[in-house]
Amino acid sequence: MANNPVLRHEKVLFYGVPSTGTAGYVYRRMKYFTELEHSKNPEEYERKYVDEPNKRTDVTGFSPEYSYGFDYHKGDDVIDDILKITNKELLGSLAVRPLLLVDIAAGTALLRDYSVIPDSEGDDENVYTYSGTFKACGELSEVQVTSADDWKTINISIENGG
């Protein structure tokens, strides 16, 4: 059995930028991000039965999130949209965007809506930076994706359900 690690740059996040003129989103690769760490945040139900020596734990749900940080680059559609949400202090559904975690080698992706939760900005002395969290705001689904521009943007081709 071969030992073939998956490199970080082979699993890439794409962000749904609202499309102008048509309904839906254009999925763009998230560039200039210095942090995109995923946490599952499982919810647990733990109990101890009196007739057993050990506790039992079941997972009863998840609250997934990505913590993010990026260097501010002008003219990037993803960053411009996050800054619009941040600077205009958009609320509710106005601050929800789809994210896709794409396995480039397999051409598969996990799609879910996330709320954009801005946190801080300007904490680097060299480059202006922003940070925050994308928190789950919908169900997870598996999709097939393709790209015609070397994975700068993607197209969702087949939805498999979640």
DOGU-994191 format. One record per residue (C-alpha): x, y, z; residue in three letters. Coordinates in nm, 3 decimals, always signed. Example, Ala and Ser with C-alpha at 12.3 -4.5 7.8 and 13.67 -1.06 7.14 Angstrom:
<nuses>
px  py  pz  kolgu
+1.230  -0.450  +0.780  Ala
+1.367  -0.106  +0.714  Ser
</nuses>
This chain:
<nuses>
px  py  pz  kolgu
+0.000  +0.000  +0.000  Met
+0.144  +0.335  -0.107  Ala
+0.186  +0.620  +0.135  Asn
+0.055  +0.921  -0.061  Asn
-0.021  +1.215  +0.163  Pro
-0.276  +1.471  +0.044  Val
-0.105  +1.808  +0.024  Leu
-0.283  +2.114  +0.168  Arg
-0.306  +2.289  -0.170  His
-0.493  +1.986  -0.315  Glu
-0.798  +2.059  -0.097  Lys
-0.912  +2.409  -0.181  Val
-1.203  +2.623  -0.067  Leu
-1.421  +2.806  -0.316  Phe
-1.652  +3.092  -0.215  Tyr
-1.987  +3.171  -0.374  Gly
-1.974  +3.534  -0.488  Val
-2.326  +3.661  -0.566  Pro
-2.368  +3.677  -0.942  Ser
-2.474  +4.002  -1.107  Thr
-2.741  +3.977  -1.376  Gly
-2.832  +3.614  -1.306  Thr
-2.953  +3.422  -1.007  Ala
-2.701  +3.226  -0.806  Gly
-2.331  +3.243  -0.743  Tyr
-1.997  +3.234  -0.920  Val
-1.766  +3.000  -0.726  Tyr
-1.419  +3.153  -0.698  Arg
-1.106  +3.008  -0.545  Arg
-1.020  +3.167  -0.210  Met
-0.678  +3.325  -0.269  Lys
-0.460  +3.526  -0.029  Tyr
-0.592  +3.344  +0.278  Phe
-0.331  +3.279  +0.545  Thr
-0.570  +3.073  +0.759  Glu
-0.862  +2.843  +0.672  Leu
-0.886  +2.598  +0.959  Glu
-1.190  +2.371  +0.979  His
-1.342  +2.266  +1.312  Ser
-1.628  +2.014  +1.333  Lys
-1.739  +2.123  +1.685  Asn
-1.934  +1.807  +1.768  Pro
-2.220  +1.824  +2.016  Glu
-2.214  +1.536  +2.262  Glu
-2.458  +1.356  +2.487  Tyr
-2.270  +1.200  +2.777  Glu
-2.412  +0.982  +3.052  Arg
-2.309  +0.725  +3.311  Lys
-2.535  +0.429  +3.375  Tyr
-2.529  +0.302  +3.733  Val
-2.480  -0.061  +3.626  Asp
-2.176  +0.012  +3.404  Glu
-1.822  +0.115  +3.504  Pro
-1.768  +0.367  +3.221  Asn
-1.941  +0.668  +3.073  Lys
-2.099  +0.657  +2.728  Arg
-2.082  +0.939  +2.477  Thr
-2.281  +0.987  +2.156  Asp
-2.240  +1.260  +1.898  Val
-2.577  +1.432  +1.857  Thr
-2.487  +1.707  +1.613  Gly
-2.220  +1.929  +1.464  Phe
-2.156  +2.303  +1.444  Ser
-1.887  +2.321  +1.174  Pro
-1.687  +2.636  +1.117  Glu
-1.381  +2.768  +0.937  Tyr
-1.164  +3.027  +1.108  Ser
-1.021  +3.256  +0.843  Tyr
-0.750  +3.515  +0.800  Gly
-0.640  +3.690  +0.483  Phe
-0.411  +3.959  +0.350  Asp
-0.613  +4.240  +0.193  Tyr
-0.564  +4.245  -0.184  His
-0.763  +4.497  -0.389  Lys
-0.970  +4.369  -0.680  Gly
-1.026  +4.012  -0.559  Asp
-1.398  +3.921  -0.586  Asp
-1.399  +3.698  -0.276  Val
-1.219  +3.949  -0.056  Ile
-1.434  +4.234  -0.191  Asp
-1.751  +4.042  -0.096  Asp
-1.627  +3.960  +0.254  Ile
-1.529  +4.327  +0.301  Leu
-1.876  +4.434  +0.185  Lys
-2.029  +4.211  +0.453  Ile
-1.776  +4.337  +0.709  Thr
-1.783  +4.710  +0.635  Asn
-2.159  +4.738  +0.582  Lys
-2.222  +4.517  +0.887  Glu
-2.467  +4.301  +0.690  Leu
-2.700  +4.082  +0.896  Leu
-2.892  +3.757  +0.858  Gly
-2.924  +3.605  +0.512  Ser
-2.733  +3.901  +0.360  Leu
-2.418  +3.762  +0.527  Ala
-2.461  +3.397  +0.417  Val
-2.247  +3.251  +0.139  Arg
-2.190  +2.899  +0.005  Pro
-1.846  +2.744  +0.050  Leu
-1.717  +2.438  -0.131  Leu
-1.426  +2.230  -0.008  Leu
-1.290  +2.080  -0.331  Val
-1.068  +1.775  -0.358  Asp
-0.900  +1.874  -0.685  Ile
-0.765  +1.527  -0.761  Ala
-1.106  +1.360  -0.720  Ala
-1.320  +1.643  -0.863  Gly
-1.557  +1.614  -0.568  Thr
-1.666  +1.877  -0.322  Ala
-1.860  +1.933  -0.002  Leu
-2.105  +2.224  -0.028  Leu
-2.266  +2.412  +0.260  Arg
-2.392  +2.763  +0.333  Asp
-2.198  +2.955  +0.598  Tyr
-2.258  +3.282  +0.780  Ser
-1.967  +3.523  +0.740  Val
-1.873  +3.638  +1.092  Ile
-1.608  +3.915  +1.078  Pro
-1.382  +3.953  +1.380  Asp
-1.072  +4.172  +1.356  Ser
-0.863  +4.368  +1.110  Glu
-0.530  +4.542  +1.081  Gly
-0.327  +4.331  +1.327  Asp
-0.018  +4.297  +1.105  Asp
+0.238  +4.576  +1.080  Glu
+0.331  +4.496  +0.719  Asn
+0.009  +4.410  +0.534  Val
-0.350  +4.498  +0.620  Tyr
-0.522  +4.179  +0.736  Thr
-0.873  +4.060  +0.826  Tyr
-0.991  +3.761  +1.027  Ser
-1.315  +3.599  +1.130  Gly
-1.516  +3.281  +1.111  Thr
-1.745  +3.112  +0.860  Phe
-2.012  +2.930  +1.066  Lys
-2.238  +2.660  +0.924  Ala
-2.581  +2.782  +0.820  Cys
-2.729  +2.489  +0.631  Gly
-2.705  +2.125  +0.539  Glu
-2.400  +1.958  +0.388  Leu
-2.422  +1.810  +0.038  Ser
-2.176  +1.632  -0.187  Glu
-2.133  +1.762  -0.541  Val
-1.922  +1.689  -0.848  Gln
-1.725  +1.985  -0.980  Val
-1.532  +2.072  -1.293  Thr
-1.311  +2.362  -1.389  Ser
-1.228  +2.507  -1.731  Ala
-0.973  +2.763  -1.602  Asp
-0.718  +2.564  -1.399  Asp
-0.929  +2.573  -1.078  Trp
-0.973  +2.951  -1.056  Lys
-1.350  +2.904  -1.076  Thr
-1.562  +2.588  -1.069  Ile
-1.889  +2.459  -1.206  Asn
-2.114  +2.224  -1.013  Ile
-2.213  +1.945  -1.250  Ser
-2.398  +1.676  -1.050  Ile
-2.556  +1.700  -0.706  Glu
-2.549  +1.374  -0.508  Asn
-2.739  +1.481  -0.197  Gly
-2.605  +1.496  +0.155  Gly
</nuses>
